[in-house]
Amino acid sequence: MREIKTEAEFQEAIQSAKPLVVKFYTDWCPDCHRIDPFMPEVEEAYKSRLDMVAVNRDTLPELGQRLDVFGIPSFIAFQNGKELVRFVSKLGKSREEIEQFLDRVVQVSEALKQA
């Protein structure tokens, strides 16, 4: 998963016409490390329908605050510069929950294309 390191990079990335899911994490978060082993497989399974990037909330704290990202890991989907849907909570996330969220991202994106 590509790492976003600057606010400018983030702003450019979310302008994509293809849905972009941003994973917010920190180095000290045990739940973040718990999902790391399966995330490459999940990213691969969805790569034709959406892109994924990672943002270390501690590296870009202002961005995390502006987007109300307090629980980590958190996932926010964007398309054409606008937020589509988010999966933000203080609870740990399972592979199944993440995949359900990604399915929802695809559904919302498709619905917007048809609107």
C-alpha positions, -999 to +999 in steps of 0.1 A: +000+000+000+015+033-010+022+057+018+010+093+016+035+116+033+023+151+027-010+170+026-004+179-010+001+143-019-032+135-001-051+163-019-038+150-052-046+114-045-083+120-035-090+137-068-090+103-085-121+093-105-114+058-093-125+053-056-096+057-033-096+042+002-073+059+027-062+037+057-053+059+087-029+041+111-001+048+136+030+029+144+020+023+180-015+009+172-018-028+179-050-031+159-032-016+129-005-042+131-031-070+135-046-062+100-012-058+083-008-095+074-039-097+053-042-062+039-019-069+008-043-098-002-073-075+003-058-047-017-050-072-045-085-085-045-100-050-049-074-034-072-095-033-103-123-015-085-105+009-061-071+021-050-057+021-015-032+043+002-020+046+038-016+077+060+002+077+093-020+099+115+010+109+136+028+121+105-001+142+093-020+151+126-038+181+111-053+160+084-065+134+109-081+162+130-097+179+100-112+145+089-123+136+125-101+105+125-097+096+161-101+058+162-074+038+143-072+020+121-098+040+102-107+039+065-122+067+045-131+064+008-129+094-016-137+099-052-133+131-073-122+149-042-153+141-022-157+117+007-179+087-002-181+066+029-161+059+061-153+031+084-141+049+116-144+035+151-122+029+180-127-009+177-104-033+160-114-044+125-116-079+111-108-088+075-146-095+069-155-060+082-129-044+060-141-063+030-177-054+037-167-018+039-148-020+005-178-036-011-199-007+002-173+017-013-178+000-047-216+001-044-216+038-035-192+047-064-213+027-089-245+043-077-230+078-081-219+070-117-255+060-126-271+091-109 
